[in-house]
């Protein structure tokens, strides 16, 4: 088991391999805590971008910390969780800012706070403890399960709200004062005050985007890749998606010139990241110019109906060997129902383009367990996948459907672990030997579903599950033991921006 010294040496070693680290000391230092391991946190565009933003503020610095890869080593060596840049305990900072991407990271948040020696429950903390500020992608759907653990949640895009919140937190003398002053921030949700209304998600000023990496590191899955968003949001309307057009006015496009000028000379690998990158009107130009400058390029979120000869050729010459897109519904009927624009002819064309340009395979993301899905939909998927696999080697990436708050499918029932597993079995059997099928666990998708649809009580149960060992059966027991009379459907989100007093009148518990 590693000693405290070895744990520190490992962090120093990691930092020595980074490019772009901002090692600043400043009177107003914030612990920037990511509740997953380093390799995940450093792949988060938001985490990286806000790290730069905070460090750019005179007198202020962000010092990173992550959930350790080896939690047990920190426990057994009694090493309190410490920051990378500051090399000091997270608990010594007046403010800990957390970015939470999705529901299951709440477990990491609890573990990280405990390793830092900070009581994870807000009700157990006092003035001796840091102020815990949370934000991140989870806030676009349902931040309520975070409520027991944090003092303030910044909803939505944080480029403006985070600096404003830090101005407040470094300008007050007590948490009580902070909670009053934070009310001036429209997107601040203050669960520790027992508020029962949900603010709107913030939309950052266009001048503050695009988000982009600050640090290049070899220790992520996207090794040494510079990430940048050529667009933010999506103008499409898939009814299961939090980032659909109703969120923050849909897609905001960054000009090709701006994207290219922001890519640093030393970045040899560039990842273009966003909800709908291929809907960018100049995406082929951007990829081609990056390739022409000798770079490898990766692109997230390829939409099948946007693929054409030119873009697929550019992606191939950018170093891609797998063409990845999503169709999400097992059958055309389901895709129509959820308003996913991925018709069979479009997917066939994607397979043909993949073959024509020498891709090793086509990878198709898909959901199982959508409302009204039947075995017949899975049979259609089997038949259609078989057809596609005759054109190009095919891999299916299956994720069980989890209804999210703040989407039209909010409140749709969970299909059931057994139903999802049975359909997956049927699919695997039907395409055996022809299509590679990879699936995420239906059990953990159920946990995600309970939290996605849940509130404070479900959030509180996460700590019981973590303390019991964090196995699936621990989560199940923790949820099973929740009182039946707990509040259901606790909050709704306002559809427009009203002032806080109006919202409080309108948005009492429903
Ligand atoms: S699933 Fe993709 S295409 Fe559909 S609304 Fe969401 S981001 Fe847009």
Boltz pocket constraint, residues with backbone or C-beta under 6 A from the ligand:
constraints:
  - pocket:
      binder: B
      contacts: [[A, 233], [A, 234], [A, 235], [A, 236], [A, 237], [A, 238], [A, 241], [A, 242], [A, 243], [A, 244], [A, 245], [A, 275], [A, 276], [A, 339]]
      max_distance: 6.0
